[in-house]
Amino acid sequence: MRHYLTSSDIFSHIPDLKYLPRWGVLLMDLLLCSIAFFAAILVGDSLFDYHLWNVALSIWEQAFVLLVIQTGTFWLYHTYSGIIRFSTFVDIIKVLFSILTTSIVTLLINTVSRHLWNQQLFLNTSLLIYIGTAFILLFCFRVGVKTIYDDMVTRGSKRKRVLIYGTKAAGQAIAQMLLSSGPNSNYVPVGFITDGNDMKQYFIQGLRVYLMNDHIAETMDQLGVHDVIVSPLKMKEINPATDLEVFLQHNIHILTTPSFTTWDKAADMHNRIGRIENIQIEDLLERPTIQINTDNVANILANQVVMITGAAGSIGSELVRQVLNYNPSLVVLFEQAESPLHDLYLDLKNVYPKANIMPVIGDVRNREKLENVFSEYHPRVVFHAAAYKHVPLMEEFPNEAILANVLGTKNMADLSVKYGVARFVMISTDKAVNPTNVMGASKRIAEIYVQSLFRKLEKENANCTKFITTRFGNVLGSNGSVIPYFKKQIAAGGPVTVTHPDIIRFFMTIPEACTLVLEAATLGNGGEIFVFDMGKPVRILDLARNMIRLAGYQPDKDISITFTGLRPGEKLYEEVLNQKETTLPTSNDKIMIARVRETDFDVMQHNVDTLLSLANQNNAMKVVKQMKQIVPEFKSKNSIYEQLD
């Protein structure tokens, strides 16, 4: 029977009912007050024999005068203005105050009447009984309508039934928003989920609270619930990668909503309801917000000229935005891609209208162009993010990898020294550790060059340019990363392609990576390679399966997963540190200093010059052979260059 009521259309029209007009609410309230008054008279008469009291007015006259006064207090407190089915605690208080005010007025009238004419208009005992009876009736009317409406909507609505994970303010706000939205929402809440035993079996806003445990999926199935909304506050408290796994494993649709503080206060309820959206795989991989010493960052960036290469890229553009928060005097955006730079510049001018931003089209391989930029703007801090990063492509074109990643870095480093840059921060990669591909090896060569350059300069001048290198792994949502690629495949109906079932990778969010880059820039004294705490590695196969589930499909049933084999230069796992390297701690427990072997700059300069000469000759095999001589740990995998090992 319960299932029939739930699934039938008997109550499906309930959410579409119009609101009861204010005069209708007022008439209903006055009717209930009339009932309360006559009930009070009957009780008073049975207890005290009404006819023995000296009362000037008849019962009907008393009722008329009382209702006139009550109507005035209803108007005073606007008790009839609210929508009954959306009644809140404030509405109940207004009702109570209106009844108390009516009673006080009638008692005062009684006092004056008794003093002037030795008669009173009302029986005081009946008035006191009226107070309690009227409040109970009006309270029950509002709570009853609200409860019946919510129950009818929950049972009869065609909207999706959901549980809300999180019982604090954010979760309760979502529930209230959904309950009051009527047909404007696709969801109707039927309960809450809590992590604490102290809350289970409780009710919030008339909805039961269920305990988060291994049986929550079974409970949801019994309730006919296949969607859960995770409140933004709860997302900050939990580890999404593990605490939401039970939902993923049982194909429960996970939803969330942006933090309430990010909403436009002027937005109407319909727009807010529309902000409830599918949780993204990035949300499952995010870690707690990293705290950095912003004062130290401000000390090196405020009122300084900052230059960022690769400014329109995934890392570069986020670096630009974070740098602008520290009020530099000028930010030079150096980028070879015209359209992305144009789009970035327009976006930044809209968000930071007062910021001094200079976009410059150019290539880090063009030393003459760079010389013009350095001589004109004299940057004080340089973030070098420009690079070629795609492993398979660079395996095909090693000459281009050397020219972009090695020559580009060399040009930037040499000119930074020439023009007195205070800090030079290079963005590197975990693929530079024990490299198995051309891209990783090219970044390792760039690391060695700037390190050895600093060691030589430091001996001559302690106040020389401080060269700092930062290493981190894959960045969520970056251009060409696996997550956007999987999303496209899922949207196309599959299959999702994974190179190997055991391949794993480290992941960071773009803001997280850039925040650590800024912190590392303040910690570095020069010559360091900073490595970041990347958390636990993620198996790409698990990533693919979770993305399919989050999209509302079942892996290997709705969308298949196929294995294509490791690509040229690709290895099963990435390392953050070389096996021979050790780390030193810093003031930020998320950042460590890698201790690596040192190389004489004169030797390195000769090796790099030879490498660049070979790259310009477009002889790939000789280029890779020279790279292996500079980086002995470079061992190719799944590549034609394995023959050189």
Buried (B, 14 or more C-beta within 10 A) or exposed (E): EEEEEBEEEEBBEBBEEEEBEBEEBBEBBBEBBBEBBBBBBBBBBEEEEBEEBEBBBEBEEBBEBBBEBBBEBBEEBEBBEBBBBBBEEEBBEBBBBBBEBBBBBBBEBBEEBBEEEEEBBBBBBBBBBBBEBBBEBBBEBBBEBBEEBBBBBBBBBEBBBBBBBBBEEBBBBBBBBBBBBBEBBBBBBBBBBBBEEEBBEEEBEBBBBBBBBEEBBEBBEEBEBBBBBBBBBBBBEBEBBEBBBBBBEBBBBBBBBEEBEEEEEEEEEEEBBBBBEEBBBBBBBBBEEBEBBBEBBBEBBEEBBBBBBBBBBBBBBBBBBBBBBBBBEBBBBBBBBEEBBBEBBEEBEEEBEEBEBBBBEBBBBBBEBBBEBBEEBBBBBBBBBBBBBBBBBBBBBBBBBBBBBBBBBBBBBBBBBEBEBBBBBBBBBBBBBBBBBBBBBBBBBBBBBBBBBBBBBBEEEEEBBBBBBBBBBBBBBBEEBBBEEBBEBBEEEBBBBBBBEEBBBBBBBBBBBBBBBBBBBBBBEBBBBBBBBBBEBBBBBBBBBBBBBBBEBEBEEBBEBEEEEBBBBBBBEBBBBBEEBEBEEBEBEBBBBBBBEEBEBEEBBEBBEBBBEBBEEEBBEBBBBBBBEBBEBBBBBBBEBEEBE
